[in-house]
């Protein structure tokens, strides 16, 4: 494998991994009844129309049929791709969910 082929392989591998990260985020949103596009827009207000996210959303499974994706998994994957702003938005959603759960438990 020459340098050009190796570089192309690395680029393609990164793109596949990035697509997987986006799908994990999108499925986590579906599983938690969160609008992925809205959450993404809150993390990156200057960006509009994320085609990769739209594609991932089309590939998600309905909540009832999906495997569970725990919070730590989605946060780790987002951090691996340096999506700190999105990880922060996810963390806020987790906190809101937990606050609601605690409020219901205390009633």
N, C-alpha and C positions, 0 to 999 in steps of 0.2 A: 504494500500500500504506500503510495507516494504521499508527500505532504499535502497536496491539494485534496486527494481522496480522504485522507485522515481528517483534515479540517472540515470537509463536507460531512463526514460521518459524525463528528463532534457537534456540528451545528444541527443536524437532523435529530440526533439524540436529545439535545437540549430542547428542541421544539416539541418532541414527543413528551418529554418529562414535564414541560410547561403546560401542555394540553392536559396531562393527567392532573396537575395541580389545579387547573381551572375547573376540571370536571369534579374533583373532590370538593372544592369550594361550592360549586353549583349544587351538588347533591346534598351537601351539608345544609345549604340554605333550604332546599326543598324539604328535607327531613325535619327542619325546625320552623317551617311555615314562614320563611323570610324571603322577601323579594330580592333575589341575587343582584339584579340590575340596579335596584334602588340602593342596596347596601354598597355596591361597587361605586356608584355615583357619589355616595356620601363620603367615601374614602378618597376618591379621585374626582373632585368636582369639575376640574377642567377638561376631563376626558368624556367624550360622548360616543355612543354607538360601538361598544366593544364587540366585534364580530366573533372573537374566540369565545367570549362568554355566551353570546347568543347561540353559537354552535354547541357549546357544552350543555346549555339548558335544554336544547332539543334532544340531547342524549341521556338526560337524567331519567331515572325510574320514578314512578309514583311513590309517594312516601310509604304507602302500605306494602310495597314490594321491594323497597330498597334495603340494603344492608345498613346497619347503623355506622355512622362516622362520628367518632367521639371528638369532643372539643379540642383535646390536645393534638389529635392527628391533623385537623385542619389548620390549627395554629402553627404547628411544626412545618407543614408543607408550605404554607404561605411565607414563613420566615426563611426557609431554604431558598426561595426565589426572591428574597428581599422585598416582599410586599408588606412592609411594616405598617403602612397606613391602613391597608385592608385587614391585617391581623388586629390592629387596634379597633377597627370598626366591628370585627367579629367578637372581640373581647367585650366590647360595650353591649352587644346583643346577648352574649352569655350572661353578663351581669344583670341585664334587664329580665332575662328569663329566670334567673335564680332569685331575683328580688320578688318576682311574681309568684314563684313557687313558695318562697318563705312566707309571703303574705297569705297565700291560700292555706298553708300549713298552720298558721297561727289563728286562723278564724275558727 
